[in-house]
């Protein structure tokens, strides 16, 4: 490789092998890794020996070759070498999950916020407590935590994790959410808007896999959107993209009493009541059907604006709306046709309620990618 000495070449080759191993869900053989990395079998073997010694890989027990000859040596990525945290602060709860390096959830916990939601210092303390409890649930010592990602509402600067604006919670304005968690837990943290991170989770692991331009949308007790444009998370200047509820023109006021909009509530009792209305609408109850049409019209109006600006190929309904996809999606489609909106595919979230948390884990992993795996090589 031009411009690299032997140490640099070795570092790049190690990164290539480690990334290939991490991307292999099953055990990998020397031959398969050599083919994937286009490195010699001997180079791969030497690098794997180092990775095993450093705890980044395990050699699997030898399997019988089923005849003459030596069985192929097999290796697996040590996904538990470090742990990654995802945390979320919503209006009622602080949630936390602890995952391995493949994003597999190992433990989870939550803490009730109450009025502490409006006091950022106290809310962060609850989030830190939830992280410690999730780590205990996972059986992971705190010194194995590698990084954390926080999902929260409002306009959050992705560069420094500072909350610039949060509707109805003015004390959050200017609060350094990510640095506060870093100080509390002793590991690097990043923070982003929860709708942005839900979009990221859906793009990486859900209904939007393989797409380049998508929007993730929630509307009900809260309204917001996250955008993937050209395969990258689009945050806009200062992280303000998608904060639809702040627009006075759209008029998307929070409606805690909408019978089906309660699907987006963080409270289980609210969601259960909303699902009863959904079932009634599917059974042709007149009042429930009218409520469904009204919510679908609001959702379609938002999508119409997004379709003429961001122009996504797919809009994913999430944040609880996925539970009523059978009811809402046909109604939204019909309204979009009446509006003459651009053609856009609709889908329900397949990641589900934990999309912001799982997106936060992905965001944290991206943040420390080079530290974990070394340089990225095309």
C-alpha positions in Angstrom: 0.0 0.0 0.0 1.6 3.3 -1.1 2.4 5.7 1.7 2.3 3.1 4.5 5.2 1.5 6.3 5.1 -2.2 7.4 3.5 -1.2 10.7 0.8 0.8 8.9 0.2 -2.1 6.5 -0.1 -4.5 9.4 -2.6 -2.2 11.2 -4.7 -1.9 8.1 -4.7 -5.7 7.5 -5.6 -6.4 11.1 -8.5 -4.0 10.8 -9.7 -5.7 7.6 -9.6 -9.1 9.2 -11.3 -8.0 12.4 -14.1 -6.2 10.5 -14.6 -9.3 8.3 -14.8 -11.5 11.4 -17.2 -9.2 13.2 -19.5 -9.1 10.2 -19.7 -12.9 10.1 -22.5 -14.1 12.3 -21.4 -17.7 12.3 -17.9 -19.2 12.8 -15.5 -18.3 10.0 -12.7 -20.4 8.6 -9.3 -19.2 7.6 -10.1 -19.9 4.0 -13.4 -17.9 4.1 -11.7 -14.9 5.8 -8.8 -15.0 3.3 -11.3 -14.9 0.4 -13.3 -12.1 2.0 -10.3 -9.9 2.8 -8.2 -10.9 -0.3 -5.3 -11.5 2.0 -3.1 -14.5 2.0 -4.2 -17.4 4.2 -0.9 -17.1 6.1 -1.4 -13.4 6.8 -4.9 -14.1 8.1 -3.7 -16.9 10.3 -1.0 -14.7 11.9 -3.5 -11.8 12.5 -6.1 -14.2 14.0 -3.4 -15.5 16.4 -2.9 -12.0 17.6 -6.7 -11.3 17.8 -7.2 -14.4 19.9 -4.3 -13.4 22.2 -5.8 -10.0 22.7 -9.3 -11.4 23.4 -11.0 -10.1 20.1 -11.5 -13.6 18.7 -12.0 -17.1 19.9 -11.0 -20.3 18.2 -13.9 -22.7 18.0 -13.5 -26.3 18.9 -12.4 -28.4 16.0 -15.1 -30.2 14.1 -14.6 -33.6 12.5 -13.7 -33.4 8.8 -15.8 -36.5 8.2 -12.9 -38.3 6.6 -9.2 -38.1 6.1 -7.5 -34.7 6.5 -7.3 -32.1 9.2 -10.5 -30.2 10.1 -10.8 -26.6 9.2 -9.9 -24.2 12.0 -12.8 -21.9 12.8 -12.9 -18.6 14.6 -15.6 -16.4 16.0 -15.7 -12.7 16.9 -15.7 -11.9 20.7 -18.8 -9.7 20.6 -18.7 -9.5 24.4 -15.2 -8.0 24.5 -16.8 -4.6 25.2 -20.4 -3.5 25.9 -22.3 -0.6 24.5 -25.1 1.3 26.2 -28.2 2.8 24.8 -30.3 5.2 26.9 -33.5 7.1 26.3 -35.2 9.9 28.2 -38.9 10.4 27.4 -41.5 12.3 29.3 -42.0 9.6 31.9 -39.1 7.2 32.0 -35.4 6.8 31.6 -34.7 3.6 29.8 -31.3 1.8 29.3 -30.1 -1.3 27.4 -26.7 -2.8 27.5 -25.6 -4.6 24.3 -22.6 -6.5 22.9 -20.7 -5.3 19.9 -23.2 -6.8 17.5 -26.1 -4.9 19.1 -27.5 -8.0 20.9 -29.3 -6.8 24.0 -27.8 -8.3 27.2 -29.7 -6.4 29.9 -32.2 -3.6 30.3 -33.6 -1.4 33.0 -35.8 1.7 33.5 -36.4 4.4 36.0 -39.5 6.6 36.6 -38.8 10.3 36.0 -42.0 12.0 37.2 -41.5 15.8 37.3 -37.7 15.2 37.2 -38.1 15.0 33.4 -38.2 18.9 33.5 -35.0 19.1 35.5 -32.2 17.9 33.2 -29.6 17.3 36.0 -32.1 15.0 37.8 -33.2 13.3 34.6 -29.6 12.5 33.8 -29.1 11.0 37.2 -32.0 8.7 36.6 -30.6 7.7 33.2 -27.2 6.9 34.8 -29.0 4.8 37.5 -30.9 3.0 34.7 -27.6 2.3 32.9 -26.0 0.9 36.1 -29.1 -1.3 36.6 -29.0 -2.5 33.0 -25.3 -3.4 33.3 -26.1 -5.4 36.5 -29.0 -7.1 34.7 -26.6 -8.1 31.9 -23.9 -9.2 34.3 -21.5 -6.7 32.7 -19.1 -4.8 35.0 -19.1 -1.1 34.4 -15.4 -1.1 33.3 -16.4 -3.1 30.3 -18.7 -0.4 28.9 -17.1 1.1 25.9 -19.5 4.0 25.0 -23.0 5.1 25.2 -25.6 6.7 23.0 -28.5 8.8 24.4 -31.9 9.3 22.6 -34.0 12.2 23.7 -36.5 14.6 22.4 -35.7 18.1 21.1 -33.1 19.7 19.0 -29.8 18.2 20.0 -26.5 19.1 18.4 -24.9 15.9 17.3 -21.4 17.3 17.6 -21.4 18.1 21.3 -24.6 16.5 22.6 -26.0 19.7 23.8 -29.8 20.1 23.8 -30.6 23.4 22.1 -34.4 23.3 22.4 -37.0 21.0 23.9 -40.7 21.8 23.5 -42.5 22.5 26.9 -39.3 21.9 28.8 -37.2 25.1 28.7 -34.7 24.1 31.4 -33.2 21.6 28.9 -32.2 24.5 26.6 -28.4 24.6 26.5 -28.0 21.5 28.7 -24.9 19.3 27.8 -26.7 16.0 27.9 -23.9 13.8 26.5 -21.1 15.3 28.5 -23.2 15.0 31.7 -23.6 11.2 31.1 -19.9 10.9 30.3 -19.1 12.5 33.6 -21.5 10.3 35.5 -20.4 7.0 34.0 -16.8 7.5 32.9 -17.3 6.5 29.3 -17.7 8.6 26.1 -21.4 9.4 25.3 -23.0 10.8 22.2 -26.6 12.1 22.0 -29.2 12.7 19.3 -32.8 13.2 18.8 -34.9 10.1 19.4 -36.6 10.2 16.0 -33.3 10.5 14.2 -32.0 7.4 16.1 -35.2 5.5 15.4 -34.7 6.2 11.7 -31.1 5.0 12.0 -32.2 1.7 13.6 -34.9 1.2 11.0 -32.3 1.9 8.2 -29.7 -0.5 9.7 -31.9 -3.3 11.0 -35.5 -2.8 10.1 -38.1 -2.1 7.4 -35.8 0.4 5.6 -32.8 -1.9 5.1 -31.4 -1.5 1.6 -33.0 1.9 1.0 -31.2 5.2 0.4 -33.9 7.8 1.2 -36.3 7.2 4.0 -38.3 9.0 6.7 -39.3 7.6 10.1 -42.5 9.2 11.4 -44.3 9.4 14.7 -47.5 11.4 15.2 -50.0 11.4 18.1 -49.0 12.3 21.7 -45.9 13.6 20.1 -44.8 14.4 16.5 -41.4 14.1 14.9 -39.5 12.6 12.1 -36.1 11.2 11.3 -34.5 11.3 7.8 -32.0 9.1 6.0 -30.9 10.9 2.8 -28.5 9.3 0.4 -27.8 6.6 3.0 -26.8 9.0 5.7 -28.7 10.4 8.7 -29.8 13.9 7.9 -29.8 16.2 10.9 -29.7 19.6 9.3 -28.1 22.6 10.8 -27.7 22.2 14.5 -29.7 19.0 14.5 -33.1 20.7 13.9 -34.3 18.5 11.0 -37.5 16.6 11.8 -38.6 18.6 14.8 -42.0 19.0 13.2 -43.9 19.9 16.4 -41.9 23.1 16.6 -43.4 24.4 13.3 -46.2 26.9 13.9 -47.3 26.5 10.3 -47.9 22.8 10.4 -49.8 23.2 13.7 -48.9 19.7 15.0 -49.9 20.4 18.6 -49.4 17.6 21.1 -52.7 15.8 21.6 -52.6 13.6 24.6 -56.3 12.8 24.3 -56.6 11.5 20.8 -58.0 8.0 21.2 -55.6 6.3 18.7 -52.8 8.9 19.0 -52.3 7.4 22.5 -50.5 4.6 20.7 -47.4 6.9 20.9 -47.7 7.3 24.6 -44.8 6.0 26.8 -47.4 4.6 29.2 -48.7 1.1 28.7 -52.2 1.9 30.0 -52.6 4.6 27.3 -51.4 2.2 24.6 -53.8 -0.5 25.7 -56.7 1.9 25.6 -55.7 3.0 22.1 -55.5 -0.5 20.9 -59.0 -1.1 22.1 -60.1 1.7 19.8 -58.1 0.3 16.9 -59.8 -3.1 17.3 -63.2 -1.4 17.4 -62.3 0.5 14.2 -61.3 -2.7 12.5 -64.7 -4.1 13.5 -66.4 -1.1 11.7 -67.3 0.8 14.9 -68.4 4.2 13.5 -66.9 6.4 16.2 -63.6 4.5 16.3 -63.4 4.6 12.5 -63.9 8.4 12.5 -61.0 8.7 15.0 -58.8 6.6 12.8 -59.6 8.6 9.7 -58.9 11.9 11.5 -55.5 10.6 12.7 -54.7 9.1 9.3 -55.5 12.5 7.6 -53.0 14.3 10.0 -50.3 11.7 9.3 -50.9 12.0 5.5 -50.7 15.8 5.7 -47.3 15.5 7.3 -46.1 12.9 4.8 -47.3 15.2 2.0 -45.0 17.9 3.2 -42.1 15.5 3.6 -42.7 13.9 0.2 -42.4 17.3 -1.5 -39.3 18.3 0.4 -37.1 15.3 1.5 -38.7 13.1 -1.2 -38.2 9.7 0.5 -38.8 6.4 -1.3 -40.2 5.0 2.0 -41.9 6.4 5.1 -41.9 4.2 8.1 -44.6 4.7 10.8 -43.2 4.0 14.2 -43.3 5.1 17.8 -46.3 2.9 18.5 -48.1 3.6 15.2 -46.8 0.3 13.9 -49.3 -1.5 16.2 -52.2 0.0 14.1 -50.6 -0.4 10.7 -53.3 -2.6 9.4 -55.8 0.1 10.1 -53.9 3.3 9.5 -51.7 2.6 6.4 -54.7 2.1 4.0 -56.3 5.2 5.3 -53.1 7.2 4.9 -52.6 6.0 1.4 -56.1 7.0 0.4 -55.6 10.5 1.8 -52.3 10.9 0.0 -54.0 10.0 -3.3 -56.6 12.6 -2.6 -53.9 15.2 -2.0 -52.0 14.3 -5.2 -48.9 13.6 -3.2 -45.8 12.1 -4.8 -45.7 8.3 -4.9 -44.1 7.0 -1.6 -44.1 3.6 -0.1 -45.5 3.2 3.5 -44.4 0.6 6.0 -44.7 -0.2 9.7 -41.7 -0.2 11.8 -40.2 -3.7 12.3 -37.8 -2.6 14.9 -40.6 -1.5 17.2 -40.8 0.4 20.4 -37.1 0.2 21.2 -36.0 1.8 17.9 -34.6 4.9 19.5 -32.7 2.8 22.1 -31.3 0.5 19.4 -30.5 3.5 17.2 -28.6 5.0 20.2 -26.5 1.9 20.4 -25.7 2.0 16.7 -24.8 5.7 17.0 -22.4 4.9 19.9 -20.8 2.1 17.9 -20.3 4.4 15.0 -18.7 6.9 17.2 -16.0 4.5 18.4 -15.8 2.4 15.3 -12.1 3.3 14.5 -11.1 2.8 18.1 -12.6 -0.7 18.2 -11.7 -2.0 14.7 -9.0 0.3 13.3 -9.1 2.2 10.1 -11.9 1.8 7.5 -10.6 0.5 4.2 -12.8 0.5 1.1 
